[in-house]
Amino acid sequence: MGMQTRSGKKKPKVPKQAAPEALVGRIGAIFARRSDLGDDLDEGEQRKVAAGKDHAHFDRVRVDEGTFTPQGLKGSTTFQNSKRFREKNSPVGDRAVCVVTSRMSAALEAHAAATPLRKPVSFGPGRLGEQLWVESDTLDTSAVCVGDEFGVFRGGADAPALVLRVASPRRPCSYVDSIHGGTYTRDGVRSFAARTGNAGIFCRVLGDGGAAAAGDELRLLQRPHPAWPLARLAKLVYSGKGLLSGKPLPRSDWAGTAAELEEAAALPELAVLEWKEELNGMLGRKPIGQYAAAAPAPTRAAPDAAGGLGAVAALALAGNAALLLIVAASVVLG
């Protein structure tokens, strides 16, 4: 149970975290996506191009080393630098790198083993379309927080070759269910991964970026929001039914208090797409992200005959109103 405040209300229970000094992992693999799959086409056309090249959705090419920029892994085209993402009206850098750890993968395997799914699953390096696969006994979404900064260190160097800042858990799309388990319900892998955050961790690349290679060490550098582990955020946002509806999340999906909602929405490091834009909507604020892009723009009446007549009628009404005001004033003053 949570702690009691002076007012008698219970404070929200914050999940226990691994000690920051224990948050160390090692890069096990780097994965790139082919750049000839039509990612500058509309979604339907892009799928045809990928199918024609015998490309499955999460197929990736394993590479020994990669250069990461604020736009992502150099030479690799993924959703965040495709036409489909640009239409979402969200910052590209929020999703520059997707990280999956061995501990997160183990959680998905445990769920699949305990749940009757329609098709078998197979998790492991590259199976979720991530760019970085990290081996770690401690790194998962219950131990990683919004805004955490991780350095990539090579060969005992004192300075990191690359710095990543955590932006959000990954909200998985329906491809996760189609590839892993074939169960499109709340029991499916997608829904479980959404409410636990175990489908991946999206990170920004700080500065100009840098290089990473298999064998490099990942270490925690800074933690500005220790009260906001990714697992906590994912549970509060995506435990309801809205994920499977394909619509903006309703306020009733929020699983926490009103104060927690305000606090989460105010996290400056939190990604816009699928996170801050949803919290913003729950709070009834002006749409941002993809919802701002989808909002209808104010329109003027077309300059046709009907529009012209409407304008004339409006002017006539305005003139009559003005005349009445003048007459009334003269009666009062006279």
C-alpha positions, 0 to 999 in steps of 0.5 A: 500500500502507498504511504499516507499523507497528512491529508489522509490520502495515499501517495501513489506507489512507485515501483522499486528500481534497481540501484542506478550503479547496477544499470549496466548493459553491453551491446550485443548486436546492432540492426539496420533496415534496408533503405530500398523499401519505398519508405517515401511512398504512401503506406499502401504502396510501400507495403507492395514494394517491401513485399516485392522484395520478400521483406517481412516487417521486422526483418533487419540486417545485423551490422558490426558497428553503426553511426548514430545521429539525431535522426537515427542509425546512419544508412538505415531507414525506419519509421521515424525517418519515413514519409509515414512518420512525417505525416504524424507531425512529431519530432523525428529525434524522439524515436532516433534509436529503439533499444530492446534488452535481453531482460525485456525479451525474457518478460515477453517470453514469460508472458507468451509461455503463460498465455494461450496464443494462436501462433508460436513466438520467437523472441531474441536479438532483432526480433522486434525490429530494434536498432540496439540489442542490449544484454543486461541482467538489470535493464528493463522498463521497470528500471529505466526512467523517462529522461535517463541518459546512457553513455556508450563506452568502448574499451575502458574509455573515460568518455562516452562515444555516444549518449542516448536520452530515454524519450518513451517506451515503445507503443507496439503496432499490430505487426507485433501480434501478427508476427508474435502469437497471432492473438489480437486481444488484450491477451496478445503480445502487443497489448501486454508489451504496451502496458509494460513497455517491453516492446522497446525503449525509444531514445534520442541521440544527444549532440552530434551523435557517435558510434556504437559497436557490439561489445560496447558497454552501456552505463547510466549517466543521469536520472532526472525523473526517478519517480517515472520508470517506463513501466509505470508510465506504460501501465498508467497510459495503456492498461485500458481498452483504447490501444486496440480501438485505433482512436485517441485514448479516452480520459477513462483509460488513464489508470492513475490520479489526476495529479499523476496525469498532470505530472506525466504530461509535464515531463519535458523529455517525454516523446510526443507521438503516442505519449505526450499527445495522448496525455494532452488529449486526456487533459482536454488541451489543444491537440498536438502531434498527429492530432494537431495535424489531423485537426481541421483548419479554419475555412472561409466561405468560398467566393461563389454566388451563394457566398457573395449573397451571404456576405451581402445579407450579413452586411444588411443585418449589421446595417439594420442593427446599427440603424436601430442603435442610432435611433435608440440613442437619439430617443434617450438623448433627445 
